[in-house]
Amino acid sequence: MNLIIAIVQILLSLLLILLVFFQTNNANDGQSNFLSDSVAEKRGWEKITFTLTLIVLILFIISSIIQVIL
């Protein structure tokens, strides 16, 4: 059982790394002012990769907790 969880964690970590690298780095991100009224909204591919990154991150945390319990 521990071997299966370890393999799942390796796959999830690789997928998480890929998803983080796929996310775009906008030049305006570092220049945004927290007092400004403009809010950047994620659309299209950026929203999909962001959502998938969160899902994979949650699955990775759950698998880590399961591995510690077992």
PDB file with one MODEL, atoms N, CA, C and O in Angstrom:
MODEL        1
ATOM      1  N   MET A   1       0.825  -1.197   0.000  1.00  0.00           N
ATOM      2  CA  MET A   1       0.000   0.000   0.000  1.00  0.00           C
ATOM      3  C   MET A   1       0.872   1.265   0.000  1.00  0.00           C
ATOM      4  O   MET A   1       0.569   2.239  -0.689  1.00  0.00           O
ATOM      5  N   ASN A   2       1.961   1.232   0.786  1.00  0.00           N
ATOM      6  CA  ASN A   2       2.848   2.398   0.823  1.00  0.00           C
ATOM      7  C   ASN A   2       3.520   2.635  -0.516  1.00  0.00           C
ATOM      8  O   ASN A   2       3.790   3.780  -0.880  1.00  0.00           O
ATOM      9  N   LEU A   3       3.797   1.556  -1.261  1.00  0.00           N
ATOM     10  CA  LEU A   3       4.414   1.701  -2.579  1.00  0.00           C
ATOM     11  C   LEU A   3       3.463   2.399  -3.546  1.00  0.00           C
ATOM     12  O   LEU A   3       3.883   3.247  -4.332  1.00  0.00           O
ATOM     13  N   ILE A   4       2.200   2.046  -3.487  1.00  0.00           N
ATOM     14  CA  ILE A   4       1.201   2.666  -4.370  1.00  0.00           C
ATOM     15  C   ILE A   4       1.069   4.154  -4.051  1.00  0.00           C
ATOM     16  O   ILE A   4       1.020   4.987  -4.957  1.00  0.00           O
ATOM     17  N   ILE A   5       1.012   4.480  -2.774  1.00  0.00           N
ATOM     18  CA  ILE A   5       0.893   5.885  -2.378  1.00  0.00           C
ATOM     19  C   ILE A   5       2.147   6.668  -2.774  1.00  0.00           C
ATOM     20  O   ILE A   5       2.052   7.825  -3.185  1.00  0.00           O
ATOM     21  N   ALA A   6       3.315   6.042  -2.652  1.00  0.00           N
ATOM     22  CA  ALA A   6       4.555   6.713  -3.054  1.00  0.00           C
ATOM     23  C   ALA A   6       4.573   6.981  -4.552  1.00  0.00           C
ATOM     24  O   ALA A   6       5.001   8.052  -4.982  1.00  0.00           O
ATOM     25  N   ILE A   7       4.117   6.028  -5.348  1.00  0.00           N
ATOM     26  CA  ILE A   7       4.052   6.222  -6.804  1.00  0.00           C
ATOM     27  C   ILE A   7       3.059   7.325  -7.150  1.00  0.00           C
ATOM     28  O   ILE A   7       3.327   8.151  -8.023  1.00  0.00           O
ATOM     29  N   VAL A   8       1.910   7.343  -6.468  1.00  0.00           N
ATOM     30  CA  VAL A   8       0.907   8.386  -6.707  1.00  0.00           C
ATOM     31  C   VAL A   8       1.480   9.759  -6.354  1.00  0.00           C
ATOM     32  O   VAL A   8       1.245  10.732  -7.070  1.00  0.00           O
ATOM     33  N   GLN A   9       2.229   9.837  -5.254  1.00  0.00           N
ATOM     34  CA  GLN A   9       2.825  11.109  -4.868  1.00  0.00           C
ATOM     35  C   GLN A   9       3.870  11.577  -5.877  1.00  0.00           C
ATOM     36  O   GLN A   9       3.962  12.770  -6.166  1.00  0.00           O
ATOM     37  N   ILE A  10       4.644  10.662  -6.404  1.00  0.00           N
ATOM     38  CA  ILE A  10       5.643  11.032  -7.415  1.00  0.00           C
ATOM     39  C   ILE A  10       4.960  11.571  -8.661  1.00  0.00           C
ATOM     40  O   ILE A  10       5.373  12.591  -9.212  1.00  0.00           O
ATOM     41  N   LEU A  11       3.909  10.880  -9.106  1.00  0.00           N
ATOM     42  CA  LEU A  11       3.175  11.334 -10.296  1.00  0.00           C
ATOM     43  C   LEU A  11       2.499  12.679 -10.060  1.00  0.00           C
ATOM     44  O   LEU A  11       2.527  13.552 -10.928  1.00  0.00           O
ATOM     45  N   LEU A  12       1.892  12.847  -8.887  1.00  0.00           N
ATOM     46  CA  LEU A  12       1.244  14.119  -8.577  1.00  0.00           C
ATOM     47  C   LEU A  12       2.256  15.255  -8.481  1.00  0.00           C
ATOM     48  O   LEU A  12       1.976  16.374  -8.911  1.00  0.00           O
ATOM     49  N   SER A  13       3.427  14.976  -7.921  1.00  0.00           N
ATOM     50  CA  SER A  13       4.437  16.034  -7.814  1.00  0.00           C
ATOM     51  C   SER A  13       4.956  16.445  -9.189  1.00  0.00           C
ATOM     52  O   SER A  13       5.165  17.631  -9.445  1.00  0.00           O
ATOM     53  N   LEU A  14       5.163  15.475 -10.069  1.00  0.00           N
ATOM     54  CA  LEU A  14       5.600  15.812 -11.433  1.00  0.00           C
ATOM     55  C   LEU A  14       4.529  16.615 -12.174  1.00  0.00           C
ATOM     56  O   LEU A  14       4.837  17.579 -12.876  1.00  0.00           O
ATOM     57  N   LEU A  15       3.282  16.210 -12.012  1.00  0.00           N
ATOM     58  CA  LEU A  15       2.184  16.940 -12.643  1.00  0.00           C
ATOM     59  C   LEU A  15       2.072  18.353 -12.075  1.00  0.00           C
ATOM     60  O   LEU A  15       1.808  19.305 -12.809  1.00  0.00           O
ATOM     61  N   LEU A  16       2.271  18.480 -10.787  1.00  0.00           N
ATOM     62  CA  LEU A  16       2.217  19.798 -10.149  1.00  0.00           C
ATOM     63  C   LEU A  16       3.329  20.706 -10.668  1.00  0.00           C
ATOM     64  O   LEU A  16       3.100  21.889 -10.918  1.00  0.00           O
ATOM     65  N   ILE A  17       4.513  20.162 -10.828  1.00  0.00           N
ATOM     66  CA  ILE A  17       5.631  20.937 -11.374  1.00  0.00           C
ATOM     67  C   ILE A  17       5.320  21.401 -12.793  1.00  0.00           C
ATOM     68  O   ILE A  17       5.557  22.560 -13.134  1.00  0.00           O
ATOM     69  N   LEU A  18       4.797  20.512 -13.613  1.00  0.00           N
ATOM     70  CA  LEU A  18       4.447  20.878 -14.989  1.00  0.00           C
ATOM     71  C   LEU A  18       3.383  21.969 -15.027  1.00  0.00           C
ATOM     72  O   LEU A  18       3.483  22.912 -15.812  1.00  0.00           O
ATOM     73  N   LEU A  19       2.374  21.843 -14.186  1.00  0.00           N
ATOM     74  CA  LEU A  19       1.303  22.841 -14.186  1.00  0.00           C
ATOM     75  C   LEU A  19       1.806  24.206 -13.728  1.00  0.00           C
ATOM     76  O   LEU A  19       1.361  25.230 -14.246  1.00  0.00           O
ATOM     77  N   VAL A  20       2.716  24.233 -12.778  1.00  0.00           N
ATOM     78  CA  VAL A  20       3.266  25.515 -12.331  1.00  0.00           C
ATOM     79  C   VAL A  20       4.076  26.161 -13.454  1.00  0.00           C
ATOM     80  O   VAL A  20       4.014  27.375 -13.650  1.00  0.00           O
ATOM     81  N   PHE A  21       4.833  25.351 -14.188  1.00  0.00           N
ATOM     82  CA  PHE A  21       5.616  25.906 -15.295  1.00  0.00           C
ATOM     83  C   PHE A  21       4.747  26.349 -16.467  1.00  0.00           C
ATOM     84  O   PHE A  21       5.135  27.247 -17.214  1.00  0.00           O
ATOM     85  N   PHE A  22       3.573  25.733 -16.641  1.00  0.00           N
ATOM     86  CA  PHE A  22       2.678  26.129 -17.730  1.00  0.00           C
ATOM     87  C   PHE A  22       1.978  27.450 -17.470  1.00  0.00           C
ATOM     88  O   PHE A  22       1.516  28.103 -18.405  1.00  0.00           O
ATOM     89  N   GLN A  23       1.895  27.845 -16.218  1.00  0.00           N
ATOM     90  CA  GLN A  23       1.205  29.094 -15.915  1.00  0.00           C
ATOM     91  C   GLN A  23       2.007  30.259 -16.452  1.00  0.00           C
ATOM     92  O   GLN A  23       3.233  30.291 -16.344  1.00  0.00           O
ATOM     93  N   THR A  24       1.309  31.207 -17.027  1.00  0.00           N
ATOM     94  CA  THR A  24       1.970  32.350 -17.650  1.00  0.00           C
ATOM     95  C   THR A  24       2.457  33.318 -16.588  1.00  0.00           C
ATOM     96  O   THR A  24       1.876  33.435 -15.509  1.00  0.00           O
ATOM     97  N   ASN A  25       3.526  34.001 -16.915  1.00  0.00           N
ATOM     98  CA  ASN A  25       4.071  35.026 -16.039  1.00  0.00           C
ATOM     99  C   ASN A  25       3.840  36.366 -16.723  1.00  0.00           C
ATOM    100  O   ASN A  25       4.546  36.718 -17.668  1.00  0.00           O
ATOM    101  N   ASN A  26       2.875  37.093 -16.256  1.00  0.00           N
ATOM    102  CA  ASN A  26       2.503  38.366 -16.859  1.00  0.00           C
ATOM    103  C   ASN A  26       3.445  39.461 -16.368  1.00  0.00           C
ATOM    104  O   ASN A  26       3.808  39.480 -15.192  1.00  0.00           O
ATOM    105  N   ALA A  27       3.842  40.366 -17.248  1.00  0.00           N
ATOM    106  CA  ALA A  27       4.763  41.446 -16.875  1.00  0.00           C
ATOM    107  C   ALA A  27       4.106  42.422 -15.909  1.00  0.00           C
ATOM    108  O   ALA A  27       4.801  43.092 -15.145  1.00  0.00           O
ATOM    109  N   ASN A  28       2.785  42.513 -15.930  1.00  0.00           N
ATOM    110  CA  ASN A  28       2.084  43.463 -15.069  1.00  0.00           C
ATOM    111  C   ASN A  28       1.845  42.926 -13.668  1.00  0.00           C
ATOM    112  O   ASN A  28       1.402  43.678 -12.800  1.00  0.00           O
ATOM    113  N   ASP A  29       2.121  41.655 -13.416  1.00  0.00           N
ATOM    114  CA  ASP A  29       1.865  41.083 -12.102  1.00  0.00           C
ATOM    115  C   ASP A  29       2.700  41.742 -11.013  1.00  0.00           C
ATOM    116  O   ASP A  29       2.188  42.037  -9.933  1.00  0.00           O
ATOM    117  N   GLY A  30       3.958  41.973 -11.283  1.00  0.00           N
ATOM    118  CA  GLY A  30       4.836  42.564 -10.282  1.00  0.00           C
ATOM    119  C   GLY A  30       4.602  44.047 -10.103  1.00  0.00           C
ATOM    120  O   GLY A  30       5.001  44.616  -9.087  1.00  0.00           O
ATOM    121  N   GLN A  31       3.964  44.682 -11.068  1.00  0.00           N
ATOM    122  CA  GLN A  31       3.771  46.119 -11.021  1.00  0.00           C
ATOM    123  C   GLN A  31       2.393  46.506 -10.509  1.00  0.00           C
ATOM    124  O   GLN A  31       2.077  47.693 -10.434  1.00  0.00           O
ATOM    125  N   SER A  32       1.572  45.530 -10.157  1.00  0.00           N
ATOM    126  CA  SER A  32       0.218  45.855  -9.720  1.00  0.00           C
ATOM    127  C   SER A  32       0.251  46.503  -8.334  1.00  0.00           C
ATOM    128  O   SER A  32       1.081  46.163  -7.491  1.00  0.00           O
ATOM    129  N   ASN A  33      -0.638  47.408  -8.130  1.00  0.00           N
ATOM    130  CA  ASN A  33      -0.734  48.122  -6.869  1.00  0.00           C
ATOM    131  C   ASN A  33      -1.953  47.601  -6.125  1.00  0.00           C
ATOM    132  O   ASN A  33      -3.039  47.528  -6.699  1.00  0.00           O
ATOM    133  N   PHE A  34      -1.793  47.240  -4.866  1.00  0.00           N
ATOM    134  CA  PHE A  34      -2.911  46.676  -4.129  1.00  0.00           C
ATOM    135  C   PHE A  34      -3.989  47.708  -3.830  1.00  0.00           C
ATOM    136  O   PHE A  34      -5.090  47.339  -3.419  1.00  0.00           O
ATOM    137  N   LEU A  35      -3.707  48.962  -4.022  1.00  0.00           N
ATOM    138  CA  LEU A  35      -4.704  50.006  -3.817  1.00  0.00           C
ATOM    139  C   LEU A  35      -5.511  50.304  -5.075  1.00  0.00           C
ATOM    140  O   LEU A  35      -6.504  51.027  -5.007  1.00  0.00           O
ATOM    141  N   SER A  36      -5.109  49.767  -6.212  1.00  0.00           N
ATOM    142  CA  SER A  36      -5.814  50.067  -7.454  1.00  0.00           C
ATOM    143  C   SER A  36      -7.117  49.284  -7.525  1.00  0.00           C
ATOM    144  O   SER A  36      -7.281  48.253  -6.873  1.00  0.00           O
ATOM    145  N   ASP A  37      -8.041  49.798  -8.334  1.00  0.00           N
ATOM    146  CA  ASP A  37      -9.354  49.176  -8.476  1.00  0.00           C
ATOM    147  C   ASP A  37      -9.377  48.063  -9.510  1.00  0.00           C
ATOM    148  O   ASP A  37     -10.323  47.275  -9.537  1.00  0.00           O
ATOM    149  N   SER A  38      -8.387  47.979 -10.342  1.00  0.00           N
ATOM    150  CA  SER A  38      -8.386  46.976 -11.402  1.00  0.00           C
ATOM    151  C   SER A  38      -8.033  45.604 -10.830  1.00  0.00           C
ATOM    152  O   SER A  38      -7.081  45.454 -10.065  1.00  0.00           O
ATOM    153  N   VAL A  39      -8.824  44.613 -11.221  1.00  0.00           N
ATOM    154  CA  VAL A  39      -8.610  43.238 -10.772  1.00  0.00           C
ATOM    155  C   VAL A  39      -8.409  42.376 -12.010  1.00  0.00           C
ATOM    156  O   VAL A  39      -9.252  42.365 -12.907  1.00  0.00           O
ATOM    157  N   ALA A  40      -7.306  41.660 -12.058  1.00  0.00           N
ATOM    158  CA  ALA A  40      -7.034  40.789 -13.195  1.00  0.00           C
ATOM    159  C   ALA A  40      -7.859  39.515 -13.050  1.00  0.00           C
ATOM    160  O   ALA A  40      -7.816  38.846 -12.018  1.00  0.00           O
ATOM    161  N   GLU A  41      -8.604  39.194 -14.091  1.00  0.00           N
ATOM    162  CA  GLU A  41      -9.437  37.999 -14.076  1.00  0.00           C
ATOM    163  C   GLU A  41      -8.807  36.942 -14.962  1.00  0.00           C
ATOM    164  O   GLU A  41      -8.398  37.226 -16.088  1.00  0.00           O
ATOM    165  N   LYS A  42      -8.730  35.736 -14.456  1.00  0.00           N
ATOM    166  CA  LYS A  42      -8.165  34.641 -15.239  1.00  0.00           C
ATOM    167  C   LYS A  42      -9.222  34.146 -16.225  1.00  0.00           C
ATOM    168  O   LYS A  42     -10.392  33.988 -15.879  1.00  0.00           O
ATOM    169  N   ARG A  43      -8.780  33.906 -17.460  1.00  0.00           N
ATOM    170  CA  ARG A  43      -9.697  33.431 -18.495  1.00  0.00           C
ATOM    171  C   ARG A  43      -9.018  32.368 -19.320  1.00  0.00           C
ATOM    172  O   ARG A  43      -7.793  32.349 -19.446  1.00  0.00           O
ATOM    173  N   GLY A  44      -9.813  31.489 -19.877  1.00  0.00           N
ATOM    174  CA  GLY A  44      -9.320  30.497 -20.826  1.00  0.00           C
ATOM    175  C   GLY A  44      -8.320  29.539 -20.216  1.00  0.00           C
ATOM    176  O   GLY A  44      -8.546  28.968 -19.149  1.00  0.00           O
ATOM    177  N   TRP A  45      -7.195  29.372 -20.924  1.00  0.00           N
ATOM    178  CA  TRP A  45      -6.163  28.422 -20.543  1.00  0.00           C
ATOM    179  C   TRP A  45      -5.575  28.752 -19.170  1.00  0.00           C
ATOM    180  O   TRP A  45      -5.253  27.848 -18.400  1.00  0.00           O
ATOM    181  N   GLU A  46      -5.436  30.027 -18.867  1.00  0.00           N
ATOM    182  CA  GLU A  46      -4.880  30.435 -17.582  1.00  0.00           C
ATOM    183  C   GLU A  46      -5.766  29.971 -16.423  1.00  0.00           C
ATOM    184  O   GLU A  46      -5.261  29.532 -15.390  1.00  0.00           O
ATOM    185  N   LYS A  47      -7.075  30.069 -16.597  1.00  0.00           N
ATOM    186  CA  LYS A  47      -8.012  29.632 -15.565  1.00  0.00           C
ATOM    187  C   LYS A  47      -7.995  28.117 -15.412  1.00  0.00           C
ATOM    188  O   LYS A  47      -8.072  27.602 -14.297  1.00  0.00           O
ATOM    189  N   ILE A  48      -7.894  27.405 -16.525  1.00  0.00           N
ATOM    190  CA  ILE A  48      -7.855  25.941 -16.482  1.00  0.00           C
ATOM    191  C   ILE A  48      -6.606  25.454 -15.764  1.00  0.00           C
ATOM    192  O   ILE A  48      -6.689  24.576 -14.906  1.00  0.00           O
ATOM    193  N   THR A  49      -5.451  26.014 -16.105  1.00  0.00           N
ATOM    194  CA  THR A  49      -4.211  25.575 -15.451  1.00  0.00           C
ATOM    195  C   THR A  49      -4.205  25.943 -13.972  1.00  0.00           C
ATOM    196  O   THR A  49      -3.685  25.184 -13.154  1.00  0.00           O
ATOM    197  N   PHE A  50      -4.769  27.085 -13.615  1.00  0.00           N
ATOM    198  CA  PHE A  50      -4.842  27.486 -12.216  1.00  0.00           C
ATOM    199  C   PHE A  50      -5.726  26.521 -11.427  1.00  0.00           C
ATOM    200  O   PHE A  50      -5.363  26.093 -10.331  1.00  0.00           O
ATOM    201  N   THR A  51      -6.881  26.184 -11.984  1.00  0.00           N
ATOM    202  CA  THR A  51      -7.794  25.260 -11.315  1.00  0.00           C
ATOM    203  C   THR A  51      -7.188  23.867 -11.194  1.00  0.00           C
ATOM    204  O   THR A  51      -7.286  23.239 -10.140  1.00  0.00           O
ATOM    205  N   LEU A  52      -6.563  23.378 -12.263  1.00  0.00           N
ATOM    206  CA  LEU A  52      -5.918  22.066 -12.216  1.00  0.00           C
ATOM    207  C   LEU A  52      -4.767  22.043 -11.208  1.00  0.00           C
ATOM    208  O   LEU A  52      -4.551  21.037 -10.533  1.00  0.00           O
ATOM    209  N   THR A  53      -4.040  23.136 -11.109  1.00  0.00           N
ATOM    210  CA  THR A  53      -2.953  23.217 -10.141  1.00  0.00           C
ATOM    211  C   THR A  53      -3.492  23.102  -8.719  1.00  0.00           C
ATOM    212  O   THR A  53      -2.912  22.397  -7.893  1.00  0.00           O
ATOM    213  N   LEU A  54      -4.582  23.778  -8.432  1.00  0.00           N
ATOM    214  CA  LEU A  54      -5.180  23.684  -7.101  1.00  0.00           C
ATOM    215  C   LEU A  54      -5.680  22.273  -6.801  1.00  0.00           C
ATOM    216  O   LEU A  54      -5.497  21.773  -5.691  1.00  0.00           O
ATOM    217  N   ILE A  55      -6.309  21.630  -7.785  1.00  0.00           N
ATOM    218  CA  ILE A  55      -6.827  20.274  -7.598  1.00  0.00           C
ATOM    219  C   ILE A  55      -5.686  19.297  -7.342  1.00  0.00           C
ATOM    220  O   ILE A  55      -5.765  18.475  -6.430  1.00  0.00           O
ATOM    221  N   VAL A  56      -4.627  19.383  -8.140  1.00  0.00           N
ATOM    222  CA  VAL A  56      -3.483  18.483  -7.966  1.00  0.00           C
ATOM    223  C   VAL A  56      -2.804  18.744  -6.626  1.00  0.00           C
ATOM    224  O   VAL A  56      -2.363  17.803  -5.966  1.00  0.00           O
ATOM    225  N   LEU A  57      -2.716  20.000  -6.219  1.00  0.00           N
ATOM    226  CA  LEU A  57      -2.123  20.339  -4.930  1.00  0.00           C
ATOM    227  C   LEU A  57      -2.930  19.729  -3.785  1.00  0.00           C
ATOM    228  O   LEU A  57      -2.353  19.173  -2.851  1.00  0.00           O
ATOM    229  N   ILE A  58      -4.239  19.826  -3.849  1.00  0.00           N
ATOM    230  CA  ILE A  58      -5.092  19.245  -2.808  1.00  0.00           C
ATOM    231  C   ILE A  58      -4.948  17.727  -2.783  1.00  0.00           C
ATOM    232  O   ILE A  58      -4.876  17.133  -1.707  1.00  0.00           O
ATOM    233  N   LEU A  59      -4.904  17.088  -3.959  1.00  0.00           N
ATOM    234  CA  LEU A  59      -4.717  15.638  -4.013  1.00  0.00           C
ATOM    235  C   LEU A  59      -3.364  15.231  -3.447  1.00  0.00           C
ATOM    236  O   LEU A  59      -3.258  14.205  -2.775  1.00  0.00           O
ATOM    237  N   PHE A  60      -2.338  16.016  -3.709  1.00  0.00           N
ATOM    238  CA  PHE A  60      -1.005  15.732  -3.174  1.00  0.00           C
ATOM    239  C   PHE A  60      -0.991  15.830  -1.652  1.00  0.00           C
ATOM    240  O   PHE A  60      -0.390  14.991  -0.981  1.00  0.00           O
ATOM    241  N   ILE A  61      -1.644  16.842  -1.110  1.00  0.00           N
ATOM    242  CA  ILE A  61      -1.710  17.001   0.344  1.00  0.00           C
ATOM    243  C   ILE A  61      -2.482  15.854   0.970  1.00  0.00           C
ATOM    244  O   ILE A  61      -2.079  15.329   2.008  1.00  0.00           O
ATOM    245  N   ILE A  62      -3.582  15.462   0.356  1.00  0.00           N
ATOM    246  CA  ILE A  62      -4.361  14.328   0.867  1.00  0.00           C
ATOM    247  C   ILE A  62      -3.542  13.045   0.842  1.00  0.00           C
ATOM    248  O   ILE A  62      -3.566  12.280   1.806  1.00  0.00           O
ATOM    249  N   SER A  63      -2.818  12.802  -0.247  1.00  0.00           N
ATOM    250  CA  SER A  63      -1.995  11.591  -0.316  1.00  0.00           C
ATOM    251  C   SER A  63      -0.873  11.630   0.708  1.00  0.00           C
ATOM    252  O   SER A  63      -0.490  10.588   1.239  1.00  0.00           O
ATOM    253  N   SER A  64      -0.338  12.811   0.995  1.00  0.00           N
ATOM    254  CA  SER A  64       0.713  12.930   2.013  1.00  0.00           C
ATOM    255  C   SER A  64       0.162  12.608   3.402  1.00  0.00           C
ATOM    256  O   SER A  64       0.816  11.931   4.194  1.00  0.00           O
ATOM    257  N   ILE A  65      -1.039  13.096   3.689  1.00  0.00           N
ATOM    258  CA  ILE A  65      -1.665  12.803   4.972  1.00  0.00           C
ATOM    259  C   ILE A  65      -1.952  11.317   5.109  1.00  0.00           C
ATOM    260  O   ILE A  65      -1.740  10.730   6.171  1.00  0.00           O
ATOM    261  N   ILE A  66      -2.435  10.713   4.033  1.00  0.00           N
ATOM    262  CA  ILE A  66      -2.715   9.271   4.058  1.00  0.00           C
ATOM    263  C   ILE A  66      -1.430   8.477   4.288  1.00  0.00           C
ATOM    264  O   ILE A  66      -1.427   7.491   5.026  1.00  0.00           O
ATOM    265  N   GLN A  67      -0.355   8.904   3.664  1.00  0.00           N
ATOM    266  CA  GLN A  67       0.914   8.188   3.844  1.00  0.00           C
ATOM    267  C   GLN A  67       1.424   8.299   5.279  1.00  0.00           C
ATOM    268  O   GLN A  67       1.988   7.342   5.809  1.00  0.00           O
ATOM    269  N   VAL A  68       1.234   9.447   5.906  1.00  0.00           N
ATOM    270  CA  VAL A  68       1.672   9.617   7.287  1.00  0.00           C
ATOM    271  C   VAL A  68       0.827   8.750   8.226  1.00  0.00           C
ATOM    272  O   VAL A  68       1.348   8.162   9.174  1.00  0.00           O
ATOM    273  N   ILE A  69      -0.465   8.677   7.958  1.00  0.00           N
ATOM    274  CA  ILE A  69      -1.362   7.883   8.812  1.00  0.00           C
ATOM    275  C   ILE A  69      -1.016   6.396   8.697  1.00  0.00           C
ATOM    276  O   ILE A  69      -1.028   5.681   9.699  1.00  0.00           O
ATOM    277  N   LEU A  70      -0.711   5.930   7.491  1.00  0.00           N
ATOM    278  CA  LEU A  70      -0.388   4.506   7.328  1.00  0.00           C
ATOM    279  C   LEU A  70       1.037   4.298   7.710  1.00  0.00           C
ATOM    280  O   LEU A  70       1.533   3.173   7.652  1.00  0.00           O
TER     281      LEU A  70
ENDMDL
END
